[in-house]
Amino acid sequence: MSNTTKANKLREMSDADLEARMNDLAGEAMKLRFQQATMQLSNTARPSQLRREIARIKTVIADRSRRES
C-alpha cells in the first residue's frame, strides 16, 4: 500500500522536481556503491530501495511523455 502512496505522490510532482529527485537518488546510490565496495555499508536494503524509487520516477516520466504524444 505504501508503494501506491509513493507513486501517487510522484505523480503530483512536476517534471523538474522529478528530475531533481532522480539525480539526488542517483548520487546517493553511487555513494552507497562505494560504501558497499569498502565494506562500510550498514543498511544493506537501501540500494534496492533506491533502485525501486528511481524506477518509479522513470515510470511516471515515461507515462507522462506517452500521454503527451
N, C-alpha and C positions, 0 to 999 in steps of 0.2 A: 504494500500500500504506500509506503514512503517513496518508492520509485516513481509512482504515478504523481505524487505530490511534487517531486523534484522536476519531473518532465513538465508539469503544468506551470511551475514557477519559471522554468526556462523558456517556455512559450510566451510568457508575459514580458520577457526581456527584449530589448532592442537588438538589432544585428550587431551594432558596435559593442554593446555590453557583452554579447555572447562571444565575440571575437576576443575581447579583452580577458574574459573569464577563461577561455580556452588557452590563451597564451600564458596566463598565470598558472594554470594547471599543468601545462607542458613544462614550464620551468620547474615547478615543484617535482614533477615526475623525473626530470633529469637529475635533480639533487638526490632524490631517493635512489636512483640507479647507482649513483656514486657511493652513497651510504651502503647500499647492498653489496657493492663490489669490495668495499673495505671492511665489511662485516660490522658495520655500525648501525644498521637499520634495526630499530626497536619495534616498530609496528609493521609487521610483515604483510598485513592485509591492505595497507594504504595504497601500494602501487596498483592493485586490482581495482580498488575504488576509484582511483584517478582515471584509469583506462575506461571504466564504465561511464564515468561522468563526461569525459571527453567525447565518447561515442554518442552519448545522449545529445550533447551540444551539436555535434556534426549532423545528427539525425534531424534535429529541429531546423538547422540551417538548410539542409537539403530539402526538407519538406517545404520550407518557405520558397525556395527557388523553383521547385516544381509547381507550386501554386501560382507563382507569378507568370509562368510561361503560358 
